[in-house]
């Protein structure tokens, strides 16, 4: 008698009711965004639209006038204090430069061998401080650590910036693997990479979010003959 494998339990991160103004100028209003485990959710918008601001509000380290962030309809008053629920990678390299890749993996309960398997170029730098690595190499470690962390949801702000095309493709592979274990919310000004890796995409414009369809192929690019 054959037995079927049970489907993994799906968790949902929901952010809504977010209100933020700078003086008299409204920045975010009527925000609604949902991210589910097993999927990658993209967030697009012009520079200055508030994408980073929205992520920081969801993470809980930026105050605002109104905010509701829930996982499976359970309110998270301080998401940043629950790394098993949600983690956030900012635009900048946040890991101190005196730490080594081996130590960083250990601090995040990850095996350095996994990092080395994904990026063999880190083998000589196992015990080198991050400050000795290039900006792109440091960025890859930041991305790897947060993406692989044992958390239900991760948010990645500008992960593809500063990376080479080869590095970008490696990061995409990691994200595709990791979405089996968590939900991923991702934003980047390199829109083509967001479209290629995301299962759904929200656009943030004029302080509001909306689900967006992918752009139609451009025949002039040789897609049709």
C-alpha positions as CSV (number, residue, x, y, z in Angstrom):
1,X,0.0,0.0,0.0
2,X,1.5,3.3,-1.1
3,X,1.4,6.3,1.3
4,X,1.5,9.8,0.2
5,X,3.9,12.4,1.5
6,X,2.1,15.0,3.5
7,X,2.2,18.5,2.1
8,X,4.4,20.9,4.1
9,X,2.5,23.3,6.4
10,X,2.2,26.7,4.7
11,X,2.8,29.8,6.9
12,X,1.7,33.3,6.0
13,X,3.3,36.6,6.8
14,X,0.9,39.5,6.4
15,X,1.6,43.2,6.7
16,X,-1.2,45.8,6.5
17,X,-2.6,48.9,8.2
18,X,0.9,50.5,7.8
19,X,0.8,54.3,7.9
20,X,3.9,56.5,7.9
21,X,4.3,60.2,7.2
22,X,7.3,62.6,7.2
23,X,5.8,65.8,8.5
24,X,2.8,66.6,6.3
25,X,3.9,64.3,3.6
26,X,2.4,60.7,3.6
27,X,5.0,58.1,2.7
28,X,3.1,54.8,3.2
29,X,-0.7,54.3,3.4
30,X,-3.1,51.5,2.8
31,X,-0.3,49.0,2.6
32,X,-1.2,45.3,2.1
33,X,1.5,42.7,1.5
34,X,1.5,38.9,2.0
35,X,4.3,36.4,1.8
36,X,4.0,32.7,2.1
37,X,6.4,29.9,2.9
38,X,7.4,28.0,-0.2
39,X,7.3,31.1,-2.3
40,X,9.4,34.2,-3.2
41,X,7.6,37.5,-3.1
42,X,9.1,40.4,-5.0
43,X,8.7,44.1,-4.1
44,X,9.4,46.7,-6.8
45,X,9.2,50.5,-6.8
46,X,11.1,53.6,-7.9
47,X,14.0,54.9,-5.9
48,X,12.6,56.6,-2.8
49,X,9.2,54.9,-3.1
50,X,9.7,53.4,0.4
51,X,10.7,49.8,-0.2
52,X,13.4,49.8,2.5
53,X,11.2,51.8,4.8
54,X,8.4,49.2,4.4
55,X,10.8,46.3,5.1
56,X,12.1,48.0,8.2
57,X,8.6,48.6,9.5
58,X,7.7,45.0,8.9
59,X,10.9,44.0,10.8
60,X,9.9,46.3,13.6
61,X,13.0,48.5,13.9
62,X,11.4,51.7,12.4
63,X,8.5,53.3,14.2
64,X,5.4,54.4,12.3
65,X,1.9,55.7,12.9
66,X,0.1,52.4,12.2
67,X,1.3,48.9,11.7
68,X,0.0,45.3,11.8
69,X,2.4,42.5,11.1
70,X,1.2,38.9,11.6
71,X,2.4,35.4,11.0
72,X,-0.5,33.0,10.7
73,X,-2.8,35.7,12.1
74,X,-0.7,36.0,15.3
75,X,0.5,39.6,15.9
76,X,4.2,40.2,16.1
77,X,4.8,43.3,18.3
78,X,8.6,43.1,17.9
79,X,9.5,40.9,14.9
80,X,13.3,41.6,15.2
81,X,13.3,40.0,18.6
82,X,12.1,36.7,17.1
83,X,14.8,35.5,14.6
84,X,13.2,32.1,14.4
85,X,10.2,33.9,12.8
86,X,11.8,36.6,10.6
87,X,15.2,37.9,9.7
88,X,16.1,41.0,7.6
89,X,19.2,41.7,5.5
90,X,19.7,45.5,5.0
91,X,21.2,47.2,1.9
92,X,24.6,47.5,3.6
93,X,26.9,44.7,4.8
94,X,25.8,44.4,8.4
95,X,28.2,41.8,9.7
96,X,31.2,43.2,11.5
97,X,34.4,43.2,9.5
98,X,36.6,41.6,12.2
99,X,34.6,38.3,12.1
100,X,35.7,35.4,9.9
101,X,33.4,33.4,7.6
102,X,33.9,30.3,9.8
103,X,32.9,32.2,13.0
104,X,29.9,33.8,11.2
105,X,28.5,30.4,10.1
106,X,29.0,29.1,13.7
107,X,27.1,32.1,15.2
108,X,24.2,31.5,12.8
109,X,24.2,27.7,13.5
110,X,25.3,27.0,10.0
111,X,28.1,24.7,8.7
112,X,30.9,26.5,6.9
113,X,31.1,23.5,4.5
114,X,27.7,24.6,3.1
115,X,29.0,28.1,2.4
116,X,32.1,26.6,0.8
117,X,30.0,24.2,-1.3
118,X,28.0,27.1,-2.6
119,X,30.9,29.4,-3.1
120,X,34.2,27.4,-3.4
121,X,36.1,30.7,-3.7
122,X,35.7,31.2,0.1
123,X,37.9,28.2,0.9
124,X,41.1,30.3,1.3
125,X,39.2,32.8,3.5
126,X,37.8,30.5,6.1
127,X,39.7,32.2,8.9
128,X,40.2,35.6,7.3
129,X,38.4,38.6,8.7
130,X,35.7,39.9,6.4
131,X,37.5,43.2,6.0
132,X,40.1,41.4,3.9
133,X,37.4,40.3,1.4
134,X,36.0,42.3,-1.6
135,X,32.8,44.2,-1.2
136,X,31.0,41.6,-3.4
137,X,32.4,38.7,-1.4
138,X,31.2,40.3,1.8
139,X,27.8,40.8,0.3
140,X,27.5,37.2,-0.7
141,X,28.2,36.1,2.8
142,X,25.5,38.4,4.1
143,X,23.1,37.0,1.6
144,X,24.0,33.4,2.3
145,X,23.8,33.7,6.1
146,X,20.3,35.3,6.1
147,X,19.0,33.1,3.3
148,X,20.1,29.9,4.9
149,X,19.1,31.0,8.5
150,X,16.6,28.9,10.4
151,X,13.7,31.3,10.2
152,X,10.2,31.1,8.8
153,X,10.6,34.3,6.8
154,X,13.6,36.3,5.5
155,X,13.6,39.8,3.8
156,X,16.5,40.7,1.5
157,X,17.1,44.3,0.6
158,X,19.1,44.8,-2.7
159,X,20.8,41.3,-2.7
160,X,21.9,41.5,-6.3
161,X,23.5,44.9,-6.2
162,X,27.4,44.7,-6.1
163,X,27.4,41.1,-7.4
164,X,28.8,39.8,-10.7
165,X,26.4,38.0,-13.1
166,X,27.9,34.6,-12.0
167,X,27.4,35.5,-8.4
168,X,23.8,36.6,-9.1
169,X,23.0,33.3,-10.6
170,X,24.4,31.4,-7.6
171,X,22.3,33.6,-5.3
172,X,19.2,32.8,-7.3
173,X,19.9,29.1,-7.0
174,X,20.2,29.4,-3.2
175,X,16.9,31.3,-3.1
176,X,15.1,28.7,-5.2
177,X,16.4,26.0,-2.8
178,X,15.6,27.9,0.4
179,X,12.1,28.8,-0.5
180,X,11.2,25.2,0.2
181,X,12.0,25.9,3.8
182,X,10.7,29.5,4.3
183,X,9.1,32.5,2.8
184,X,11.3,35.1,1.1
185,X,10.5,38.8,0.5
186,X,13.0,40.4,-1.8
187,X,13.5,43.9,-3.4
188,X,16.2,45.2,-5.7
189,X,16.5,48.0,-8.3
190,X,17.6,45.3,-10.8
191,X,14.0,44.5,-11.7
192,X,14.8,41.8,-14.2
193,X,16.2,39.6,-11.5
194,X,13.2,40.1,-9.2
195,X,10.9,39.1,-12.0
196,X,13.0,36.0,-12.8
197,X,13.1,34.6,-9.3
198,X,9.7,35.7,-7.8
199,X,6.5,33.8,-7.6
200,X,4.5,37.0,-7.2
201,X,5.5,40.7,-7.3
202,X,4.1,43.7,-5.5
203,X,4.7,47.2,-6.8
204,X,5.0,50.1,-4.3
205,X,3.9,53.4,-5.7
206,X,2.5,56.6,-4.1
207,X,2.5,54.9,-0.7
208,X,0.4,51.9,-1.8
209,X,1.1,48.3,-2.8
210,X,-0.6,46.3,-5.6
211,X,0.1,42.9,-7.1
212,X,1.7,43.4,-10.5
213,X,1.7,41.2,-13.7
214,X,5.1,40.6,-15.4
215,X,6.0,42.8,-18.3
216,X,5.2,41.5,-21.8
217,X,8.2,40.2,-23.8
218,X,9.6,42.8,-26.2
219,X,9.6,41.4,-29.8
220,X,12.5,43.7,-30.7
221,X,14.7,41.8,-28.3
222,X,14.5,38.7,-30.6
223,X,11.9,36.8,-28.5
224,X,9.7,36.2,-31.6
225,X,10.5,35.6,-35.2
